[in-house]
Amino acid sequence: MATFDWVISNLERDSATGGVTKIHWACTASEGTVGVRDGGAGELNPNPSAADFIPYADLTKEIVLGWLWGADNVNKTRIENELQAKLDELINPTKATGIPWANA
């Protein structure tokens, strides 16, 4: 089973309110010396007048990851499952390429 490392590489925010509008992310799955990676961006629609609004300066990685995994276009389970499948294929390939007469 892979180890997953989620990284927030950048945040885009509204300058006036500090509301985060986009989270840039990457996730690496690794087993031993083999690893695969995926990345992208999650879109948010912050509401600065909401009771649960968190000021930019008070954000933590854990808070932002929670938002990211709740974003419409980022599904943590799906992404980790896809990375695990890619990793499994690298470790135990089910497909091969080549030309049989090239090895003669």
QUILIN-V562574 format. One record per run of one state. SS is the DSSP state (alpha for helix, beta for strand, coil for the rest). FROM is the first residue (numbers start at 0). TO is the last residue. If there is no record, write none. Layout:
BEGIN
SS & FROM & TO
SS & FROM & TO
END
This chain:
BEGIN
coil & 0 & 1
beta & 2 & 12
coil & 13 & 18
beta & 19 & 30
coil & 31 & 32
beta & 33 & 42
coil & 43 & 54
alpha & 55 & 57
coil & 58 & 59
alpha & 60 & 69
coil & 70 & 74
alpha & 75 & 90
coil & 91 & 98
alpha & 99 & 102
coil & 103 & 103
END
